[in-house]
Amino acid sequence: MTTEQAPAAASPTKMNNRQRTVLIVLLASQFLMAADFSILNVALPRVGVDLGFNTGNLQWITTTFALCAAGCTLVFGRVGDYLGRRRIFIAGMLILAVASVIGGLATSPALLLVARTLQGLATAAVTPAALALLTTTFTEPGLRAKALGLNGVMMSSGFSVGAVMGGVLTDTLSWRWAFFINIPVAVAAVIVVSIVVSESRAAERGKIDLPGAVLITSGLFSGVYGITQAAEHGLDVYSGLAMAAAVVLLGAFWVVESRTEDALVPVRILRRPAVAFSNLSALFIFGGETALIFFTGLYVQNVLGFSALAAGLVLLGIGVGQILGGAIGPRLVEKIPAHTLLGLALAGQGAFMLPMLVMPPTTAWIIPLVATQFVNAVFSMLAMLAFMVIATSAVDTDMQGMATGLATQSQQVGIAIGIPVMSAVFTAVIGAEAVGSEQLPGIHTAVAVDGLLLVAVGLLLWLVLRRPETSRAEPAPARSR
């Protein structure tokens, strides 16, 4: 065992009281992190009016958060392996509390973007630390699958429910409460985790790989920024340079990591098909679902004319589907190989996006919309669970912070680029000035591309990962010192 604490003995089928307490507080934190990403989405027009954002700059409220979360997650995950995962979790929660105070009291665009930057950093710290604490607390495969399934439910439903919460808080109180609500939750999490969660870190403390950290963070920043800008404004010199810089920086990261003893992400880990393909799948799982939620909001609000709050309530079908998927997922993992579940669930997620293609501009289609998205969400959650099981089982305990950091970073990158990429398809079909039902052809095309891409990738992953030498999670070789 390579953590400071020995995990509490647990029955293969039942958690003890300490494990339940740890699970509850860590899942609550994951829900909060996921909700923070989307909670302001439905309130963006109100925020813009109150603080003086122009229409072109509103997207930075979301993009700033996504850039920081996607760019820094892996670094914080590996730092947690060395300095202590509980310590990083607590630091992230304290950053979240500070960010929420700044955001709730913001009187200018600059202050709000500072708050969103800090929230992104808090997510980058808390999410992989919480996952690593889960995987080191629940070492028995059945219990780990159950914990990861519940974690997936909380993260995914947090993203969906965040949109609803944003609408409710904005309509009944103020968008500022989307920030203020975080403060007591963050403080409570710090107190409870300090009491009930034991510290966990790698047995051998290596050096922090600063060159690798700088290269991966700057490379992801550049890539996500370039893709976002190209999707919004078209490919120009700035977005082109940003994406070119990302290729150079990530290539340099690979070279540095292959020559560094205390690498942020050892290249031998990245070369494992189980690690590489599972993390690749996360880009499509999370990017595809994020884009679907976005276009569902456009369909319900702009085409059908529903309010922001009503649109958020429609999205609850996705949240309920994710809860069901998280409930049945651990049992399926015990009966179906994780790589098989991943490929087929991703294909199912894409297939149940496609019914949106025949939905006309009439409110009579709300029930079919909610029903198909419910099934889509079940498949989406099953894919998320299978991805996390494969990604975290492929490495040993010393590297759980790295593994969960890499997995979380893949999720965040997918979330960050899903909407911009599909929005580019949407805009290419109808232009930037279409309103109301004029947007429907663009929504149909973007959802078609999204769904068909997920079906193709899911079937491809199923074919590739079914080979034993590709799908197995090999133990990491002993670390030489």
C-alpha positions as CSV (number, residue, x, y, z in Angstrom):
1,M,0.0,0.0,0.0
2,T,1.5,3.4,-0.9
3,T,-0.7,5.9,0.9
4,E,-0.2,7.3,4.4
5,Q,-3.3,5.7,5.7
6,A,-4.5,2.1,5.4
7,P,-7.9,2.2,4.0
8,A,-10.6,0.9,6.4
9,A,-11.4,-2.7,5.9
10,A,-14.6,-3.1,3.9
11,S,-16.8,-5.9,2.9
12,P,-16.8,-6.5,-0.8
13,T,-20.5,-5.6,-0.9
14,K,-21.0,-3.1,1.9
15,M,-19.4,0.2,3.0
16,N,-18.5,0.9,6.6
17,N,-19.7,4.1,8.4
18,R,-16.4,6.0,7.7
19,Q,-16.5,5.2,4.1
20,R,-20.1,6.4,3.8
21,T,-19.2,9.7,5.4
22,V,-16.2,10.2,3.2
23,L,-18.4,9.3,0.1
24,I,-21.1,11.8,1.1
25,V,-18.8,14.8,1.6
26,L,-16.7,14.0,-1.5
27,L,-19.8,13.5,-3.7
28,A,-21.3,16.8,-2.5
29,S,-18.1,18.6,-3.4
30,Q,-18.1,17.1,-6.9
31,F,-21.7,18.1,-7.4
32,L,-20.8,21.7,-6.4
33,M,-17.8,21.8,-8.8
34,A,-19.9,20.6,-11.7
35,A,-22.8,23.0,-10.9
36,D,-20.4,25.9,-10.8
37,F,-19.6,25.4,-14.5
38,S,-23.2,25.9,-15.7
39,I,-25.0,27.8,-12.9
40,L,-24.5,31.2,-14.6
41,N,-25.3,30.0,-18.1
42,V,-29.0,30.9,-18.0
43,A,-28.3,34.1,-16.2
44,L,-25.7,35.5,-18.7
45,P,-28.0,38.1,-20.2
46,R,-28.9,39.5,-16.7
47,V,-25.2,39.5,-15.7
48,G,-24.3,41.3,-18.9
49,V,-26.8,44.1,-18.2
50,D,-25.9,44.5,-14.5
51,L,-22.1,44.5,-15.0
52,G,-21.8,46.0,-18.5
53,F,-20.6,43.1,-20.5
54,N,-21.2,43.5,-24.2
55,T,-22.7,40.6,-26.1
56,G,-19.4,39.5,-27.6
57,N,-17.7,39.3,-24.2
58,L,-20.4,37.3,-22.4
59,Q,-19.0,34.0,-23.4
60,W,-15.8,34.7,-21.4
61,I,-17.8,34.2,-18.2
62,T,-18.0,30.5,-19.1
63,T,-14.8,30.3,-21.2
64,T,-12.5,31.7,-18.4
65,F,-13.7,29.1,-16.0
66,A,-13.3,26.3,-18.6
67,L,-9.7,27.4,-19.5
68,C,-8.5,27.3,-16.0
69,A,-10.2,24.1,-15.1
70,A,-9.0,22.3,-18.2
71,G,-5.5,23.7,-18.1
72,C,-4.6,23.1,-14.5
73,T,-6.3,19.9,-13.4
74,L,-3.5,17.5,-14.2
75,V,-1.0,19.6,-12.4
76,F,-3.0,19.8,-9.3
77,G,-3.8,16.1,-9.4
78,R,-0.1,15.2,-9.5
79,V,0.8,17.8,-6.8
80,G,-1.8,16.1,-4.7
81,D,0.0,12.8,-5.0
82,Y,3.1,14.4,-3.5
83,L,1.8,17.0,-1.1
84,G,-1.4,15.2,0.0
85,R,-4.7,14.8,-1.7
86,R,-6.7,16.0,1.3
87,R,-4.5,19.1,1.6
88,I,-5.1,20.0,-2.0
89,F,-8.8,19.4,-1.6
90,I,-9.1,21.7,1.3
91,A,-7.0,24.4,-0.4
92,G,-9.3,24.2,-3.5
93,M,-12.4,24.5,-1.3
94,L,-10.9,27.6,0.4
95,I,-10.2,29.1,-3.1
96,L,-13.8,28.4,-4.0
97,A,-15.1,30.3,-1.0
98,V,-12.9,33.3,-1.8
99,A,-13.9,33.2,-5.4
100,S,-17.6,33.1,-4.4
101,V,-17.3,36.2,-2.2
102,I,-15.6,38.1,-5.1
103,G,-18.1,36.9,-7.7
104,G,-21.1,37.7,-5.5
105,L,-19.9,41.2,-4.8
106,A,-18.5,41.9,-8.2
107,T,-19.3,45.4,-9.6
108,S,-17.4,45.1,-12.9
109,P,-16.6,42.6,-15.6
110,A,-13.0,42.4,-14.5
111,L,-13.9,41.4,-11.0
112,L,-16.4,38.8,-12.2
113,L,-13.8,37.2,-14.5
114,V,-11.3,37.1,-11.6
115,A,-13.9,35.2,-9.6
116,R,-14.5,32.8,-12.5
117,T,-10.8,32.3,-12.9
118,L,-10.5,31.3,-9.2
119,Q,-13.5,29.0,-9.5
120,G,-11.8,27.3,-12.4
121,L,-8.6,26.8,-10.3
122,A,-10.7,25.5,-7.4
123,T,-12.3,22.9,-9.7
124,A,-8.9,21.9,-11.0
125,A,-7.7,21.3,-7.5
126,V,-10.8,19.8,-5.9
127,T,-12.0,17.4,-8.6
128,P,-9.0,15.2,-9.0
129,A,-8.2,15.3,-5.3
130,A,-11.7,14.1,-4.5
131,L,-11.5,11.4,-7.1
132,A,-8.1,10.2,-5.8
133,L,-9.5,10.2,-2.2
134,L,-12.4,8.1,-3.5
135,T,-10.2,5.6,-5.3
136,T,-7.8,5.2,-2.4
137,T,-10.7,4.8,0.1
138,F,-12.5,2.3,-2.0
139,T,-9.9,-0.2,-3.2
140,E,-12.2,-3.2,-3.6
141,P,-13.4,-3.3,-7.3
142,G,-17.1,-3.6,-6.6
143,L,-17.2,-0.8,-4.1
144,R,-14.9,1.4,-6.2
145,A,-17.2,1.0,-9.2
146,K,-20.2,1.9,-7.0
147,A,-18.4,5.0,-5.6
148,L,-17.3,6.1,-9.1
149,G,-20.8,5.5,-10.4
150,L,-22.3,7.8,-7.7
151,N,-19.5,10.3,-8.4
152,G,-20.4,10.3,-12.1
153,V,-24.1,10.9,-11.2
154,M,-23.2,13.9,-9.0
155,M,-20.9,15.5,-11.5
156,S,-23.2,15.1,-14.4
157,S,-26.4,15.9,-12.6
158,G,-24.6,18.9,-11.1
159,F,-23.9,20.2,-14.5
160,S,-27.6,19.8,-15.5
161,V,-29.0,21.0,-12.2
162,G,-26.7,23.9,-12.2
163,A,-28.6,25.4,-15.1
164,V,-31.9,24.9,-13.2
165,M,-30.4,26.4,-10.1
166,G,-29.1,29.4,-12.0
167,G,-32.6,30.0,-13.4
168,V,-34.3,29.7,-10.0
169,L,-31.8,31.9,-8.2
170,T,-31.8,34.5,-10.9
171,D,-35.6,34.7,-11.1
172,T,-36.3,34.6,-7.3
173,L,-33.3,36.3,-5.8
174,S,-30.4,37.5,-7.9
175,W,-27.7,36.0,-10.1
176,R,-25.3,36.9,-7.3
177,W,-26.7,34.0,-5.2
178,A,-25.2,31.6,-7.7
179,F,-22.0,32.6,-6.1
180,F,-23.1,33.2,-2.5
181,I,-24.6,29.7,-2.2
182,N,-21.2,28.1,-2.6
183,I,-19.7,29.8,0.5
184,P,-21.4,27.8,3.3
185,V,-21.1,24.5,1.4
186,A,-17.3,25.1,0.8
187,V,-16.7,25.9,4.5
188,A,-18.7,22.9,5.7
189,A,-16.7,20.6,3.3
190,V,-13.4,21.9,4.7
191,I,-14.6,21.2,8.3
192,V,-15.9,17.7,7.6
193,V,-13.0,16.6,5.4
194,S,-10.5,17.8,8.0
195,I,-12.3,15.6,10.6
196,V,-13.3,12.4,8.7
197,V,-10.9,12.0,5.7
198,S,-7.4,10.8,6.3
199,E,-4.5,12.2,4.4
200,S,-3.4,10.3,1.3
201,R,-0.3,10.7,-0.7
202,A,2.3,8.7,-2.5
203,A,4.8,6.8,-0.3
204,E,7.8,8.2,-2.2
205,R,7.7,11.9,-2.7
206,G,9.4,12.9,-5.9
207,K,10.2,16.3,-7.3
208,I,7.5,18.5,-8.8
209,D,7.9,18.4,-12.6
210,L,7.8,22.1,-13.2
211,P,8.8,22.0,-16.9
212,G,6.1,19.4,-17.6
213,A,3.6,21.4,-15.6
214,V,4.3,24.6,-17.5
215,L,4.2,22.9,-20.9
216,I,0.9,20.9,-20.3
217,T,-0.9,23.9,-18.8
218,S,0.2,26.4,-21.4
219,G,-0.4,23.9,-24.2
220,L,-4.0,23.2,-23.1
221,F,-4.7,26.9,-22.5
222,S,-3.5,27.6,-26.0
223,G,-5.5,24.7,-27.6
224,V,-8.8,25.4,-25.8
225,Y,-8.5,29.1,-26.4
226,G,-7.7,28.6,-30.1
227,I,-10.6,26.2,-30.7
228,T,-13.0,28.5,-28.8
229,Q,-12.0,31.5,-30.8
230,A,-12.0,29.7,-34.1
231,A,-15.5,28.4,-33.4
232,E,-16.8,31.8,-32.4
233,H,-15.1,34.1,-35.0
234,G,-13.8,31.7,-37.6
235,L,-10.2,30.6,-38.2
236,D,-8.0,33.7,-38.2
237,V,-4.4,34.5,-37.5
238,Y,-4.9,34.6,-33.7
239,S,-6.8,31.3,-33.3
240,G,-4.4,29.7,-35.8
241,L,-1.4,30.8,-33.9
242,A,-2.9,29.6,-30.6
243,M,-3.6,26.1,-32.0
244,A,-0.2,25.9,-33.6
245,A,1.4,26.9,-30.2
246,A,-0.7,24.2,-28.6
247,V,0.7,21.5,-30.9
248,V,4.3,22.7,-30.3
249,L,3.9,22.9,-26.5
250,L,2.2,19.5,-26.2
251,G,4.8,18.0,-28.4
252,A,7.5,19.5,-26.2
253,F,5.6,18.1,-23.1
254,W,5.8,14.6,-24.6
255,V,9.6,14.9,-25.2
256,V,10.2,16.3,-21.7
257,E,8.1,13.7,-20.0
258,S,9.9,10.9,-21.8
259,R,13.2,12.1,-20.3
260,T,12.2,13.1,-16.8
261,E,12.4,10.7,-13.9
262,D,9.7,12.4,-11.8
263,A,7.5,13.1,-14.8
264,L,4.1,14.7,-14.3
265,V,2.6,12.0,-16.6
266,P,5.1,9.2,-17.3
267,V,5.1,8.5,-21.1
268,R,4.8,4.8,-20.3
269,I,1.4,5.5,-18.7
270,L,0.2,7.5,-21.7
271,R,1.3,4.6,-24.0
272,R,-1.1,2.2,-22.3
273,P,-4.1,1.8,-24.6
274,A,-6.4,1.5,-21.6
275,V,-5.3,4.9,-20.4
276,A,-5.1,6.6,-23.9
277,F,-8.4,5.3,-25.3
278,S,-10.4,5.8,-22.1
279,N,-9.2,9.4,-21.8
280,L,-9.9,10.0,-25.5
281,S,-13.4,8.8,-25.0
282,A,-14.0,11.4,-22.3
283,L,-13.6,14.2,-24.8
284,F,-16.5,12.8,-26.8
285,I,-18.7,11.8,-23.8
286,F,-18.5,15.1,-22.1
287,G,-18.1,17.3,-25.1
288,G,-21.1,15.6,-26.8
289,E,-23.4,15.9,-23.8
290,T,-22.4,19.5,-23.1
291,A,-23.3,20.4,-26.7
292,L,-26.6,18.6,-26.5
293,I,-27.6,20.5,-23.4
294,F,-26.7,23.7,-25.1
295,F,-28.7,23.0,-28.2
296,T,-31.6,21.7,-26.2
297,G,-31.6,25.1,-24.5
298,L,-31.7,26.9,-27.8
299,Y,-34.5,24.7,-29.1
300,V,-36.7,25.1,-26.0
301,Q,-36.1,28.9,-25.5
302,N,-35.4,30.3,-29.0
303,V,-37.5,28.0,-31.1
304,L,-40.4,27.0,-28.8
305,G,-40.3,30.3,-26.8
306,F,-40.1,28.9,-23.3
307,S,-38.5,30.9,-20.4
308,A,-35.0,30.2,-19.1
309,L,-36.4,28.6,-16.0
310,A,-38.7,26.3,-18.0
311,A,-35.8,25.4,-20.2
312,G,-33.8,24.4,-17.1
313,L,-36.7,22.2,-15.9
314,V,-36.8,20.4,-19.3
315,L,-33.1,19.5,-18.7
316,L,-34.1,17.7,-15.5
317,G,-34.9,14.7,-17.7
318,I,-31.2,14.5,-18.3
319,G,-30.4,14.7,-14.6
320,V,-32.9,11.9,-13.8
321,G,-31.5,9.7,-16.6
322,Q,-28.0,10.2,-15.2
323,I,-29.1,9.2,-11.7
324,L,-30.6,5.9,-13.1
325,G,-27.5,5.3,-15.2
326,G,-25.3,5.8,-12.1
327,A,-27.5,3.4,-10.1
328,I,-27.4,0.5,-12.6
329,G,-23.9,1.2,-13.9
330,P,-21.9,-0.5,-11.1
331,R,-23.9,-3.7,-11.5
332,L,-23.4,-3.7,-15.2
333,V,-19.6,-3.3,-14.7
334,E,-19.6,-6.5,-12.7
335,K,-21.3,-8.4,-15.5
336,I,-20.0,-6.7,-18.6
337,P,-16.3,-5.8,-19.4
338,A,-15.8,-2.1,-18.9
339,H,-14.4,-1.6,-22.4
340,T,-17.5,-3.2,-23.9
341,L,-19.7,-1.0,-21.8
342,L,-17.8,2.1,-22.7
343,G,-18.0,1.5,-26.5
344,L,-21.6,0.5,-26.6
345,A,-22.8,3.1,-24.1
346,L,-21.1,5.9,-26.1
347,A,-22.8,4.7,-29.3
348,G,-26.1,4.6,-27.4
349,Q,-25.5,8.1,-26.1
350,G,-25.1,9.4,-29.7
351,A,-28.0,7.3,-31.1
352,F,-30.5,8.9,-28.7
353,M,-29.4,12.4,-29.8
354,L,-30.6,11.8,-33.3
355,P,-34.4,11.9,-32.6
356,M,-34.0,15.7,-32.2
357,L,-33.5,15.8,-36.0
358,V,-37.2,15.4,-36.6
359,M,-38.5,17.7,-33.9
360,P,-40.5,20.6,-35.4
361,P,-41.1,24.1,-33.9
362,T,-44.1,23.0,-31.9
363,T,-44.5,22.5,-28.1
364,A,-46.2,19.1,-28.7
365,W,-42.7,17.6,-29.0
366,I,-41.6,18.5,-25.5
367,I,-42.6,15.0,-24.1
368,P,-40.7,13.1,-26.9
369,L,-37.7,15.4,-26.3
370,V,-37.6,14.8,-22.6
371,A,-38.0,11.0,-23.1
372,T,-35.3,10.6,-25.7
373,Q,-32.9,12.8,-23.7
374,F,-33.6,10.7,-20.6
375,V,-32.4,7.6,-22.4
376,N,-29.5,9.5,-23.9
377,A,-28.5,10.5,-20.3
378,V,-28.6,6.9,-19.1
379,F,-26.2,5.8,-21.8
380,S,-24.1,8.9,-21.2
381,M,-23.7,8.0,-17.5
382,L,-22.8,4.4,-18.3
383,A,-20.1,5.6,-20.6
384,M,-18.8,8.0,-18.0
385,L,-18.6,5.2,-15.4
386,A,-16.9,2.8,-17.7
387,F,-14.4,5.4,-18.7
388,M,-13.5,6.2,-15.1
389,V,-13.2,2.6,-14.1
390,I,-10.8,1.9,-17.0
391,A,-8.8,5.1,-16.4
392,T,-8.3,4.7,-12.7
393,S,-7.7,0.9,-12.7
394,A,-4.9,1.2,-15.2
395,V,-2.4,2.7,-12.7
396,D,-1.2,1.8,-9.2
397,T,-2.1,3.7,-6.0
398,D,0.9,6.0,-6.0
399,M,-0.4,7.6,-9.2
400,Q,-4.1,7.8,-8.5
401,G,-3.8,11.6,-8.3
402,M,-2.2,11.6,-11.7
403,A,-4.8,9.2,-13.1
404,T,-7.7,11.1,-11.7
405,G,-6.2,14.4,-12.7
406,L,-5.7,13.1,-16.3
407,A,-9.2,11.7,-16.4
408,T,-10.7,15.0,-15.0
409,Q,-8.6,17.0,-17.4
410,S,-10.0,15.0,-20.3
411,Q,-13.5,15.7,-19.0
412,Q,-12.8,19.4,-18.7
413,V,-11.3,19.7,-22.1
414,G,-14.3,17.9,-23.6
415,I,-16.7,20.3,-21.8
416,A,-14.7,23.3,-22.8
417,I,-14.6,22.5,-26.6
418,G,-17.9,20.7,-27.1
419,I,-20.1,23.8,-27.4
420,P,-17.6,25.9,-29.5
421,V,-17.0,23.1,-32.0
422,M,-20.7,22.2,-32.5
423,S,-21.6,25.9,-32.5
424,A,-19.3,26.4,-35.4
425,V,-21.4,23.7,-37.3
426,F,-24.6,25.5,-36.2
427,T,-23.4,28.9,-37.4
428,A,-22.1,27.5,-40.7
429,V,-25.6,26.4,-41.5
430,I,-27.7,29.4,-40.5
431,G,-25.2,32.3,-40.0
432,A,-24.8,34.4,-36.9
433,E,-28.0,36.5,-37.3
434,A,-30.7,33.9,-37.3
435,V,-33.4,34.1,-34.6
436,G,-36.3,32.1,-33.4
437,S,-37.4,29.2,-35.6
438,E,-34.8,30.2,-38.2
439,Q,-32.2,28.5,-35.9
440,L,-33.9,25.1,-36.2
441,P,-31.9,23.9,-39.3
442,G,-28.7,24.8,-37.5
443,I,-29.8,22.9,-34.4
444,H,-30.7,19.8,-36.5
445,T,-27.4,19.8,-38.3
446,A,-25.2,20.3,-35.2
447,V,-27.1,17.6,-33.2
448,A,-26.8,15.3,-36.2
449,V,-23.0,15.8,-36.4
450,D,-22.7,15.4,-32.6
451,G,-24.8,12.2,-32.4
452,L,-23.3,10.5,-35.5
453,L,-19.7,11.3,-34.3
454,L,-20.5,9.7,-30.9
455,V,-21.9,6.6,-32.5
456,A,-18.9,6.2,-34.8
457,V,-16.4,6.8,-32.0
458,G,-18.3,4.4,-29.6
459,L,-18.3,1.6,-32.1
460,L,-14.6,2.2,-33.0
461,L,-13.6,2.1,-29.3
462,W,-15.6,-1.1,-28.8
463,L,-13.7,-2.8,-31.7
464,V,-10.3,-1.5,-30.6
465,L,-10.6,-2.1,-26.8
466,R,-12.1,-5.6,-27.1
467,R,-8.7,-6.9,-27.9
468,P,-7.2,-8.3,-24.7
469,E,-3.8,-6.7,-25.1
470,T,-5.5,-3.3,-25.6
471,S,-8.2,-3.4,-22.9
472,R,-6.4,-4.8,-20.0
473,A,-5.1,-2.5,-17.3
474,E,-1.5,-3.4,-16.7
475,P,0.1,-2.8,-13.3
476,A,2.7,0.0,-13.4
477,P,6.3,-1.2,-13.2
478,A,8.2,-0.6,-10.0
479,R,9.6,2.9,-9.8
480,S,13.4,3.1,-10.0
481,R,15.2,5.5,-7.8
